Amino acid sequence: MPPHAPLRALTGARIFTGDRFLDDYAVLLDGGRIADVLPAAALPPGVGSEDLGGGLLAPGFLDAQVNGGGGVLFNDAPTADGAAGVAAAHRPTGTTGCLPTFITGRPDRQALAVAAVREAVAARRPGVLGIHLEGPHLSVARKGAHDPALIRPMSDADLDALLSTGLDTVLVTVAAETVSPAQVRRLADGGVVVSVGHSDATTDQVRTAADAGARCVTHLFNAMSPLAHRAPGVVGAALDDGRLWGGIIADGVHVDAVALRAALRAKRGPARLFLVSDAMPPAGSPGDTFTLSGRTVTRHGGALSFDDGTLAGADLTMDAALRFAVRELEQPLGEALRMASLYPAEMLGQGGVRGRIAAGYAADLVLLTEALDVRRTWIEGST
């Protein structure tokens, strides 16, 4: 067995713990975990320290919906290397943990994606925490960029497969009107995080899904029944139901900032809205085109779309979403940082191990400049 690594300290930066800002404090690391957060003057003698030279040290970002990046599309590369490649592409932009996202595809390809993430997690590939399966049990009416030919009801075999992935963290997006409450209950009881998305459901149908254990909505406002004055739809249910978390694509393309600001003011807690990238291969890559379900997607003006104008994922990274949340959505910096880390961790049931700088938490950290650009990241204490 290798010798235990010595304690080491990070000093010289302002710290955001997930709850408050601290000055003149240090983060004490014990391997891949945080051992303590204490005044820099109180560091134990003999502990090696690194002066970060200013900046803001915050919990690393957690992206619960990332389809690709750095030229990689997870649907086209459902391997451990593909999953790890997506995580690696987003690490320089502050993402220290992510769920590679497999969108609606054939059952055999989905099985490969699950096996790939299982292998990546077992091998401790940096940044890969689990998988997000977005589809195929969706609404054709709200298909977005998903291939309608592959959208289908959830069978008993599908349900069994979702309950036997061998993964601790599985997020599944389903349409509330096409998946039964009994199926939602079985998934939730089996530890799967159920999210409502690509759904034309009524508010009552979403509430019924929440009663059965659904706990999230996927990319609020996009590909779901809208908020109308007599038919509040999925959007209304998500904002009014305190049990439902909601991912938002904060890029000014998918949803107008006015709508997102209104949603943030309206959201009933304790569940919150949190940031996702919904990133595709061009994120972190110079390439402007890729193929999705046999159709060409082009990047233009910050948007990724098919030739008919349908949006197909996002050209977004979590640091850019954080800056948008502060500058355009008028969120206090601490709240925007929670939207990028603590809230997605809590949504996934990992709020006791990720999303904070505190003793016992994973040493997943990001160092930011005053302009909220990323200087460094640590995953389990390693840069």
C-alpha positions in Angstrom: 0.0 0.0 0.0 1.4 3.4 -0.9 2.3 5.8 1.9 -0.4 8.2 3.0 0.0 11.6 1.3 0.9 14.4 3.7 -1.6 17.1 4.5 -1.3 20.3 2.4 -2.9 23.6 2.4 -4.1 26.1 -0.2 -3.8 29.7 0.9 -3.8 33.2 -0.5 -7.3 33.3 -2.1 -10.7 34.4 -0.9 -12.8 31.3 -0.2 -16.5 30.7 -0.9 -17.5 27.6 1.1 -20.9 27.2 -0.5 -22.5 29.2 2.4 -20.2 32.2 3.0 -17.1 34.0 1.9 -13.9 33.8 4.0 -10.8 36.0 3.8 -7.4 35.0 5.2 -8.5 31.3 5.5 -6.9 28.2 4.2 -8.2 24.9 2.8 -6.5 21.9 4.2 -6.4 18.9 1.9 -6.0 15.3 2.9 -5.5 13.5 -0.4 -8.7 13.7 -2.4 -10.8 15.1 0.5 -11.0 18.4 2.4 -9.7 17.9 5.9 -10.6 21.4 7.3 -11.2 25.1 6.5 -9.4 27.2 9.0 -7.7 30.6 9.5 -4.4 30.7 7.6 -2.7 31.7 10.8 -3.9 28.5 12.5 -2.4 26.0 10.1 -0.6 23.2 12.0 3.1 23.5 12.0 4.9 21.5 9.3 2.0 21.5 6.8 3.1 22.4 3.3 1.1 25.2 1.8 0.7 26.8 -1.6 -0.1 30.5 -2.0 -2.6 30.8 -4.8 -1.8 34.5 -5.3 -5.3 35.9 -5.0 -8.6 35.0 -6.7 -11.6 33.2 -5.5 -11.5 29.5 -4.5 -14.9 27.9 -4.8 -16.5 24.5 -5.1 -16.0 23.0 -8.5 -18.9 23.1 -10.9 -21.2 20.1 -11.3 -22.8 19.7 -14.8 -25.8 17.4 -14.8 -26.4 17.7 -18.5 -23.4 17.6 -20.9 -23.7 15.9 -24.3 -20.2 16.6 -25.5 -17.3 18.9 -25.7 -13.9 19.3 -27.2 -15.2 17.8 -30.5 -16.6 14.7 -28.7 -20.3 13.7 -28.8 -21.0 11.1 -26.2 -23.7 9.5 -28.4 -21.1 8.9 -31.1 -18.4 7.8 -28.6 -20.2 5.6 -26.0 -16.9 4.4 -24.5 -15.0 5.0 -21.3 -12.6 7.2 -23.2 -15.5 9.1 -24.7 -17.1 9.8 -21.3 -13.7 10.8 -19.9 -13.0 12.9 -22.9 -16.2 14.9 -22.4 -15.3 15.5 -18.7 -11.7 16.5 -19.7 -13.0 19.0 -22.3 -15.0 20.8 -19.6 -12.5 20.7 -16.8 -10.6 23.8 -17.9 -13.9 25.8 -17.6 -14.4 24.8 -14.0 -16.4 21.6 -14.3 -15.0 19.1 -11.8 -17.9 16.6 -12.0 -20.3 15.8 -14.7 -22.9 13.4 -16.0 -22.1 12.6 -19.7 -25.5 12.7 -21.3 -26.8 10.1 -23.8 -29.7 11.5 -25.8 -32.5 9.4 -27.4 -30.8 6.5 -29.3 -31.1 2.8 -30.0 -31.3 0.5 -27.0 -28.0 -1.2 -27.9 -26.2 2.1 -28.1 -27.7 3.2 -24.8 -26.5 0.0 -23.2 -23.0 0.8 -24.5 -23.2 4.3 -23.0 -24.2 2.9 -19.6 -21.4 0.3 -19.7 -18.9 3.1 -20.7 -19.8 5.3 -17.8 -19.7 2.3 -15.4 -16.2 1.5 -16.6 -15.1 5.2 -16.4 -16.4 5.5 -12.8 -14.8 2.2 -11.8 -11.5 3.4 -13.2 -11.9 6.8 -11.4 -11.6 8.7 -14.6 -11.5 12.3 -13.4 -14.8 14.2 -13.5 -17.1 11.3 -14.5 -19.8 10.9 -11.7 -22.6 9.0 -13.5 -24.8 9.2 -16.5 -27.8 11.3 -17.7 -30.1 9.4 -20.1 -32.2 12.0 -21.8 -34.8 9.9 -23.5 -36.0 7.9 -25.3 -39.3 8.0 -23.3 -40.3 11.4 -24.3 -43.1 13.3 -26.1 -42.9 13.5 -29.8 -44.7 16.8 -29.7 -41.8 18.2 -27.6 -39.0 16.3 -29.3 -36.7 19.2 -29.9 -33.5 17.8 -31.5 -34.4 14.2 -30.5 -35.1 11.7 -33.3 -38.8 11.0 -33.3 -38.3 7.6 -34.9 -36.5 6.5 -31.7 -38.9 7.9 -29.1 -40.9 5.2 -27.6 -42.9 4.2 -24.4 -41.1 2.7 -21.5 -41.3 -1.1 -21.4 -40.7 -3.5 -18.5 -37.4 -4.3 -20.1 -36.4 -0.6 -20.2 -37.4 -0.2 -16.6 -35.3 -3.2 -15.6 -32.3 -1.9 -17.5 -32.5 1.5 -15.8 -32.6 -0.2 -12.4 -29.6 -2.4 -13.1 -27.0 0.0 -14.4 -24.6 -0.7 -11.6 -24.1 3.1 -11.2 -24.7 5.1 -8.1 -25.7 8.2 -10.0 -28.3 7.9 -12.8 -30.4 10.8 -14.0 -33.2 9.9 -16.4 -35.3 12.5 -18.4 -38.8 11.3 -19.2 -42.1 12.9 -20.3 -44.6 12.8 -17.5 -47.5 12.0 -19.8 -45.8 8.9 -21.4 -44.2 7.3 -18.3 -46.7 6.0 -15.7 -46.6 7.1 -12.0 -45.9 3.4 -11.1 -42.8 3.4 -13.4 -41.6 6.7 -11.9 -42.1 5.3 -8.4 -40.1 2.1 -9.2 -37.2 4.2 -10.6 -37.2 6.6 -7.7 -37.3 3.7 -5.2 -34.4 2.2 -7.1 -32.2 5.3 -6.6 -32.7 6.7 -10.1 -33.2 10.5 -10.2 -36.2 11.1 -12.4 -36.5 14.4 -14.3 -39.5 15.6 -16.4 -38.5 17.0 -19.8 -39.3 17.0 -23.5 -42.9 16.8 -22.2 -46.2 18.2 -23.2 -47.7 17.3 -19.8 -50.3 19.2 -17.8 -49.5 20.7 -14.5 -51.5 17.9 -12.8 -49.5 15.2 -14.6 -46.3 16.7 -13.5 -47.5 16.9 -9.9 -48.5 13.3 -10.1 -45.0 12.4 -11.3 -43.6 14.4 -8.4 -45.9 12.6 -6.0 -44.4 9.3 -7.4 -40.8 10.5 -6.8 -39.8 12.7 -9.8 -37.5 15.5 -8.5 -36.4 17.7 -11.4 -37.3 19.2 -14.7 -34.8 19.2 -17.6 -33.8 22.5 -19.2 -36.7 24.6 -17.9 -38.8 26.4 -20.6 -37.2 24.4 -23.4 -39.1 21.5 -25.0 -42.0 21.5 -22.5 -45.5 22.8 -22.2 -45.3 26.5 -21.4 -46.8 28.6 -18.7 -50.2 29.9 -19.8 -52.8 31.6 -17.7 -55.2 28.7 -17.7 -52.8 25.9 -18.5 -49.6 26.3 -16.5 -48.0 23.3 -18.0 -44.6 21.8 -17.1 -43.1 25.3 -16.6 -45.8 26.3 -14.1 -45.6 23.0 -12.2 -41.8 23.3 -12.0 -42.0 26.9 -10.6 -44.9 26.2 -8.2 -43.8 22.8 -6.8 -41.1 23.1 -4.1 -40.1 19.5 -4.6 -38.9 20.0 -8.2 -35.4 21.2 -9.1 -34.9 22.7 -12.5 -31.9 22.9 -14.8 -31.5 26.1 -16.8 -29.4 26.8 -19.9 -28.2 30.3 -19.1 -26.8 31.4 -22.5 -29.3 34.0 -23.6 -30.1 31.8 -26.6 -32.3 29.0 -25.2 -34.3 31.3 -22.9 -34.5 35.1 -22.8 -32.9 36.6 -19.7 -36.2 38.3 -18.8 -37.9 34.9 -18.5 -35.1 33.4 -16.5 -35.0 36.3 -14.1 -38.8 36.0 -13.6 -38.4 32.2 -13.0 -35.7 32.7 -10.4 -37.9 35.2 -8.5 -41.0 32.8 -8.8 -39.4 29.5 -7.9 -40.8 28.0 -4.8 -38.3 26.1 -2.6 -36.7 24.2 -1.1 -35.7 22.9 -4.5 -34.0 25.5 -6.7 -33.0 26.3 -10.3 -29.4 25.3 -11.2 -27.1 25.7 -14.2 -26.4 23.1 -16.9 -24.4 23.5 -20.0 -26.3 21.1 -22.3 -23.1 21.3 -24.2 -22.4 19.7 -27.6 -19.0 18.9 -29.3 -18.2 22.5 -30.3 -18.0 23.6 -26.7 -14.3 24.0 -26.0 -13.5 23.2 -29.6 -12.9 25.3 -32.8 -15.2 23.1 -34.9 -18.4 24.7 -36.1 -20.3 21.7 -37.3 -21.2 18.2 -36.2 -23.7 15.5 -37.0 -26.6 14.5 -34.7 -28.9 11.7 -35.6 -27.8 11.9 -39.2 -28.4 15.7 -39.4 -25.9 18.5 -39.6 -25.7 21.0 -36.7 -24.0 24.3 -37.2 -22.7 26.8 -34.7 -23.6 30.4 -35.6 -23.9 33.4 -33.3 -23.6 31.4 -30.1 -26.3 29.0 -31.1 -26.2 25.4 -32.4 -29.1 24.5 -34.7 -30.3 22.3 -37.5 -30.9 23.8 -40.9 -34.6 24.4 -40.0 -33.6 26.5 -37.0 -34.3 23.9 -34.3 -31.8 24.3 -31.4 -29.6 21.2 -30.9 -27.9 21.5 -27.6 -25.7 24.5 -26.5 -22.4 26.1 -27.2 -22.0 26.7 -23.5 -19.6 26.0 -20.6 -20.3 26.3 -16.9 -18.0 29.2 -16.4 -19.9 31.2 -19.1 -23.2 30.2 -17.5 -21.9 31.4 -14.2 -20.9 34.8 -15.7 -24.3 35.1 -17.4 -26.1 34.3 -14.1 -24.2 37.1 -12.4 -24.3 39.7 -15.1 -27.6 39.1 -16.9 -29.7 37.2 -14.4 -28.6 39.6 -11.6 -27.8 36.8 -9.2 -25.5 37.6 -6.2 -22.2 35.9 -6.7 -22.7 33.4 -3.9 -26.1 32.3 -5.3 -24.7 32.0 -8.8 -21.9 29.8 -7.4 -24.5 27.6 -5.6 -26.4 27.3 -8.9 -23.2 25.9 -10.5 -22.2 23.5 -7.7 -24.3 23.0 -4.5 -27.7 22.9 -6.1 -27.0 20.3 -8.8 -25.2 18.3 -6.1 -28.3 18.5 -3.8 -30.6 17.6 -6.7 -28.5 14.4 -7.3 -28.5 13.5 -3.6 -24.8 14.4 -3.3 -25.1 17.5 -1.2 -23.2 15.8 1.7 -20.1 15.2 -0.4 -20.0 17.8 -3.2 -20.9 21.5 -3.7 -19.2 22.9 -0.5 -15.7 23.5 0.7 -16.0 21.9 4.1 -14.4 19.1 6.1 -15.2 15.6 4.6 -16.2 16.9 1.2 -14.5 16.0 -2.1 -11.5 18.3 -2.9 -13.2 19.4 -6.1 -12.3 23.1 -6.4 -12.1 25.9 -8.9 -10.0 29.0 -8.7 -11.6 32.1 -10.4 -10.4 35.5 -11.3 -12.2 38.7 -10.4 -13.8 38.5 -13.8 -15.0 34.9 -13.1 -12.6 33.3 -15.5 -11.1 30.0 -14.5 -7.5 29.9 -13.4 -7.2 26.3 -12.1 -9.3 23.3 -11.1 -8.7 20.4 -8.7 -10.5 17.1 -8.9 -10.1 15.0 -5.7 -7.2 17.3 -4.8 -5.3 16.9 -8.1 -4.8 19.6 -10.7 
